[in-house]
Amino acid sequence: MIRQAKLADVDEVEKCYTEVLLYEQTHTAYTVWQLGIYPTRKTAEVALSDGSLYVMEKSGKICASMIINHYAPEEYDSIKWKCSTKPSEVLIIHLLCVRPSEAGHGIGKEMVKFAIEEAKRRNCKVVRLDTGSQNIPAKTLYTNLDFKLMGTTSMAIGGKIHHNNHLFFELAIE
């Protein structure tokens, strides 16, 4: 079940972030996230406070989280988007995080599909997101869900971690 997060979920969301970061220390690192820098508990708390944190719960356990809102980091301004819309008509997916122990079961796909349905409920015209060029699972997921690559630029991930060759995707809502 995917739902808006509650205060009681923040501990598990933070553990999910940490699980990904620790996993990437000994396996292939698909993100450029850094333990203690981004994402952190504070990231989850801020998203919870503005109602933009969502979680997937399976058998009473949080196995994934994401932030969805209308906030576009400044780097989005340099991308030539196909869909011209007002900010309120754009839903942006941030920080999609699936526990490595739950990877490979379609959870990321379910989370993105939920965000697309949420965009429709909010009368948005487009869903946008970004990911690092090295994030092969994310690029594959977004492409398979018909997101179109709209541009590449450098980005400060979470406003803190500089990353070159960052990819920006868009999906028009029909």
C-alpha positions in Angstrom: 0.0 0.0 0.0 1.3 3.4 -1.0 0.2 6.3 1.3 1.1 9.7 2.6 3.7 9.2 5.4 3.0 9.8 9.1 5.3 10.9 11.8 5.7 7.3 12.9 7.2 6.4 9.5 10.2 8.8 9.6 12.4 6.4 11.5 11.9 3.7 8.8 12.3 6.2 6.0 15.7 7.2 7.5 16.6 3.6 7.8 15.7 3.1 4.2 18.1 5.9 3.2 20.8 4.4 5.3 20.3 0.9 4.0 20.8 2.2 0.4 23.9 4.2 1.3 25.5 1.3 3.2 24.6 -1.2 0.4 26.3 1.1 -2.1 29.5 1.1 -0.1 30.0 -2.6 -0.9 28.1 -2.9 -4.2 27.6 -0.8 -7.3 26.7 2.8 -6.4 23.9 4.0 -8.6 23.3 7.2 -6.6 25.7 10.0 -5.6 24.0 10.3 -2.2 26.3 10.5 0.8 25.7 9.2 4.3 25.1 12.1 6.7 24.8 14.6 3.9 21.9 13.7 1.7 19.4 12.2 2.1 19.0 12.5 5.9 16.3 12.3 8.5 15.9 16.0 8.2 15.1 15.5 4.5 12.2 13.2 5.4 11.0 15.4 8.2 10.8 18.5 6.0 8.8 16.5 3.4 6.6 15.1 6.1 5.8 18.6 7.4 4.7 19.8 4.0 2.7 16.7 3.2 4.9 15.6 0.3 6.5 12.4 1.8 4.9 9.1 0.6 5.8 5.5 1.6 5.1 2.0 0.4 4.2 -0.3 3.2 4.2 -4.1 2.8 3.4 -6.4 5.7 3.7 -3.6 8.1 7.2 -2.6 6.9 8.2 0.6 5.0 10.0 -0.7 1.9 10.1 2.5 -0.2 9.6 6.2 0.0 9.5 9.2 -2.3 8.7 12.9 -2.2 6.2 14.3 -4.7 5.4 18.0 -4.9 5.5 21.0 -7.3 9.0 22.2 -6.2 11.5 22.4 -9.1 15.1 22.9 -8.1 16.7 25.8 -9.9 18.5 23.4 -12.3 15.1 22.6 -13.9 15.0 26.2 -15.3 17.9 25.3 -17.7 16.1 22.4 -19.2 14.1 22.9 -22.4 10.9 21.1 -21.4 8.5 19.9 -24.1 5.4 20.7 -22.0 4.9 24.4 -21.3 2.9 24.6 -18.0 2.4 26.6 -14.8 4.4 25.2 -11.8 1.1 24.1 -10.2 0.5 21.8 -13.2 3.8 20.0 -12.8 4.2 17.2 -10.3 7.9 16.4 -9.5 9.2 13.1 -8.1 12.1 13.6 -5.8 14.2 11.0 -3.8 12.6 7.8 -4.9 14.2 5.3 -2.5 13.7 1.5 -2.5 15.4 -0.6 0.1 18.0 -2.8 -1.6 16.5 -5.8 0.3 13.2 -5.1 -1.6 14.8 -4.3 -5.0 13.8 -6.2 -8.1 10.1 -6.7 -7.2 8.6 -3.8 -9.1 8.4 -1.5 -6.2 10.0 1.5 -7.9 7.6 1.0 -10.8 4.6 1.0 -8.4 5.8 4.1 -6.7 6.2 6.0 -10.0 2.8 4.8 -11.3 1.3 6.1 -8.0 2.9 9.5 -8.6 1.5 9.6 -12.1 -2.0 8.8 -10.8 -1.5 11.5 -8.1 -0.6 14.0 -10.8 -3.9 13.2 -12.6 -5.8 13.6 -9.3 -4.2 17.0 -8.9 -5.0 18.0 -12.5 -1.3 18.2 -13.4 -0.3 18.2 -17.0 3.1 16.7 -16.6 5.3 14.7 -14.2 9.0 15.5 -14.1 12.0 14.0 -12.3 15.8 13.9 -12.4 18.4 11.2 -11.9 22.1 10.7 -12.3 23.4 9.4 -15.6 25.1 6.5 -13.7 21.7 5.4 -12.2 21.0 2.6 -14.7 18.0 1.1 -12.8 16.3 4.5 -12.6 17.0 5.4 -16.2 15.6 2.1 -17.3 12.5 2.4 -15.1 11.7 5.9 -16.3 12.2 5.1 -20.0 10.1 1.9 -19.7 7.3 4.1 -18.2 7.5 6.4 -21.3 9.3 9.3 -19.6 11.3 11.3 -22.2 14.8 12.5 -21.6 14.6 16.3 -21.9 18.1 17.4 -21.1 21.3 17.0 -19.1 23.1 19.5 -16.9 25.0 19.5 -13.6 23.0 19.6 -10.4 23.5 20.1 -6.7 21.8 16.9 -5.3 19.7 17.9 -2.3 21.4 21.3 -2.7 24.6 19.8 -1.3 26.2 17.2 -3.6 27.5 18.4 -6.9 26.9 16.1 -9.8 27.7 16.5 -13.5 25.7 14.9 -16.3 22.4 14.8 -14.4 19.4 13.7 -16.5 16.0 15.3 -16.5 12.9 13.4 -17.6 9.3 14.4 -18.4 6.0 12.5 -18.9 3.0 14.3 -20.3 -0.3 13.4 -18.6 -3.1 12.5 -20.9 
